[in-house]
Amino acid sequence: MILMTRDELIKQLAATVGKTKVDKLSKLVKQQGFALCDLIDITFHIDKTIAFRAAWLLENLFLVNPVFYLPDVDYLLARFKDVKYESCQRHYAKIMMHLTSPKVHPLIKAKLDETDLEPVVEQCFDWLIDPKVLIAVQVHVAEALFNLRHHYPWITEELTNQLQFLMRNGSAAIQTRGKKLLTALNK
């Protein structure tokens, strides 16, 4: 069995990676107790392909068992605003959508309740309004913002305005999610 050091993981991510390999790497990384903070740092690698694959692995690991990585949530949230690669934005946005979900584990919810999430909210709005950001990212951050509206009541009005604007000429994905979220926001 390969000892998963940071360099070994980067080497593995540099090779062709598919869903099966990501699943295999996820199990190996978790078994060996590879630090999630180190994986988060690799998502900012200078090689965008390695960064993307690391973000994919991060999403895969984190969403399977977020409570296992509870000690790393602060670091994940702190680095959220630093994500620039559009291929990594999708994975981070999806993680944030799940982290903020009403169905999230109570320990994660408690962690978020004690955290200043304004930098995350600002980043989500930045991605939501940026026309260069991928639609999947916009859909995920719109959902995350919807989930965070109880933390910051001002989100409701701002999100409503942004969704209405995006839906004017938006894709099918933003139309569908926008309608769902606007209906829920108006209840």
C-alpha positions in Angstrom: 0.0 0.0 0.0 1.2 3.5 -0.9 1.9 5.8 2.0 -0.1 8.9 1.1 2.2 11.9 1.6 1.4 15.3 0.1 3.9 14.6 -2.7 2.5 11.2 -3.4 -1.0 12.5 -3.5 0.0 15.2 -6.0 1.7 12.5 -8.1 -1.5 10.5 -8.0 -3.6 13.6 -9.0 -1.2 14.4 -11.8 -2.0 11.1 -13.5 -5.3 10.6 -15.3 -8.1 10.5 -12.8 -11.7 9.2 -13.2 -14.5 8.6 -10.8 -13.2 5.1 -9.9 -9.8 6.5 -9.1 -11.3 9.4 -7.0 -13.3 6.8 -5.0 -10.1 4.7 -4.5 -8.1 7.8 -3.5 -10.8 8.9 -1.1 -10.7 5.6 0.8 -6.9 5.7 0.9 -6.7 9.3 2.0 -9.3 8.7 4.8 -7.7 5.4 5.9 -4.3 7.0 6.2 -5.6 10.1 8.0 -4.3 12.4 5.4 -4.9 16.0 6.7 -7.9 17.6 5.0 -6.1 21.0 5.4 -3.3 19.7 3.2 -5.8 18.5 0.6 -7.5 21.9 0.7 -4.1 23.5 0.1 -3.5 21.3 -3.0 -6.8 22.6 -4.5 -4.8 25.9 -4.9 -1.9 24.1 -6.7 -0.3 26.1 -9.5 -1.2 23.3 -11.9 -4.9 23.8 -12.5 -5.5 20.2 -13.4 -4.0 19.0 -10.1 -6.0 21.7 -8.3 -9.2 20.6 -10.0 -8.6 16.9 -9.2 -7.8 17.8 -5.6 -11.1 19.8 -5.4 -13.0 16.8 -6.8 -11.4 14.6 -4.2 -12.1 17.1 -1.5 -15.8 17.2 -2.4 -15.9 13.4 -2.6 -14.3 13.0 0.9 -16.2 15.8 2.6 -19.7 15.0 1.4 -19.5 11.3 2.3 -18.8 12.1 6.0 -18.6 15.8 6.8 -18.6 15.2 10.6 -15.4 13.2 10.3 -13.8 16.5 9.0 -15.5 18.8 11.5 -12.1 20.1 12.9 -11.2 21.2 9.3 -14.5 23.2 8.6 -13.0 26.5 9.8 -10.0 26.1 7.4 -12.3 25.2 4.6 -14.5 28.2 5.2 -11.4 30.5 5.5 -10.1 29.4 2.2 -13.4 29.5 0.4 -12.9 33.2 -0.6 -9.5 32.3 -2.2 -10.9 29.9 -4.8 -10.1 31.4 -8.2 -9.9 28.4 -10.6 -13.4 28.0 -12.2 -13.0 24.2 -12.2 -12.5 24.3 -8.4 -15.3 26.7 -7.8 -17.9 24.1 -8.7 -16.6 21.7 -6.1 -16.4 24.3 -3.4 -19.8 25.7 -4.2 -21.3 22.2 -4.0 -19.6 21.6 -0.7 -21.0 24.9 0.6 -24.5 24.0 -0.6 -24.3 20.8 1.4 -22.7 22.3 4.4 -25.5 24.9 4.7 -28.3 22.4 4.0 -31.1 22.2 6.6 -30.4 18.4 6.5 -26.8 18.8 7.6 -25.6 16.9 10.7 -26.3 18.9 13.9 -22.6 19.1 14.7 -21.9 20.8 11.4 -24.9 23.1 11.9 -23.6 24.1 15.4 -20.2 24.8 13.9 -21.7 27.1 11.3 -23.8 28.8 13.9 -20.7 29.9 15.8 -18.8 31.0 12.7 -18.7 34.4 11.0 -20.0 33.4 7.5 -20.0 36.8 6.0 -16.9 36.2 3.9 -18.5 33.0 2.5 -21.8 34.9 1.8 -19.8 37.7 0.0 -18.0 35.1 -2.1 -21.2 33.3 -2.9 -22.8 36.6 -4.1 -19.7 37.4 -6.1 -19.9 34.1 -7.9 -23.7 34.5 -8.4 -23.5 37.8 -10.1 -20.3 37.2 -12.2 -21.4 36.3 -15.7 -18.1 34.5 -16.3 -18.8 32.0 -13.5 -20.1 28.6 -14.6 -23.9 28.1 -14.3 -23.4 25.0 -12.0 -21.4 27.2 -9.6 -24.2 29.9 -9.6 -26.9 27.3 -9.0 -25.0 25.8 -6.0 -24.2 29.2 -4.4 -27.7 30.3 -4.9 -28.9 27.3 -2.9 -26.2 27.9 -0.3 -27.3 31.6 0.0 -30.9 30.4 0.4 -29.8 28.1 3.2 -27.9 30.9 4.9 -30.8 33.4 4.8 -31.7 32.7 8.5 -28.1 33.6 9.5 -28.3 36.9 7.7 -31.9 38.1 7.1 -30.7 40.6 4.5 -29.8 37.7 2.2 -33.5 37.1 1.3 -34.0 40.5 -0.4 -30.6 40.5 -2.2 -31.0 36.9 -3.3 -34.5 37.5 -4.6 -33.2 40.5 -6.7 -30.2 38.6 -8.1 -32.3 35.5 -9.0 -34.9 37.7 -10.8 -32.1 39.4 -12.7 -30.4 36.1 -13.6 -33.6 34.5 -14.7 -34.3 37.2 -17.3 -31.9 35.6 -19.8 -30.6 32.7 -17.8 -30.0 29.1 -18.7 -32.5 26.3 -18.0 -30.6 25.4 -14.9 -30.8 28.9 -13.4 -34.5 29.1 -14.5 -35.4 25.9 -12.7 -33.5 26.5 -9.5 -34.4 30.2 -9.5 -38.2 29.4 -9.7 -37.8 26.9 -6.9 -35.8 29.3 -4.6 -38.0 32.3 -5.4 -41.2 30.3 -4.5 -39.6 29.3 -1.2 -38.3 32.8 -0.5 -41.8 34.3 -1.0 -43.5 31.9 1.5 
